[in-house]
C-alpha cells in the first residue's frame, strides 16, 4: 500500500526528478563532509579516542549514504514513471 502511494506521488512530480536526484547527492556530500570535519576536530582534541570516533563516524556516514541513495532511487523511479 505504501509503495503504491509513493508511486502515485512520484508520478505527479516526475519533471522535478532530476533536480531531486541532484539535491540528494549534494545533501549526502554535505552530511559526509560535516561528519568528517567534526570527527577530525574531535580526534585532534582527544587523540586517545580515535578508534571510537572513527568507528562512529563510519557508521554515521553509512546511514547518510543510505538515505541519499534511497532519495536518488526514488528520483530515478519518478523519471521512469
SULRANOR-V854144 format. One line per field, one symbol per residue. psi: psi as a letter, one per 40 degrees, with the letter a starting at -180 (. if undefined). A space follows every 10 residues. Layout:
BEGIN
psi: ???
END
This chain:
BEGIN
psi: dddddddddd defddedddd dddddddddd dddddddddd dddddgdeed dddddddddd dddddddddd ddddddddde .
END
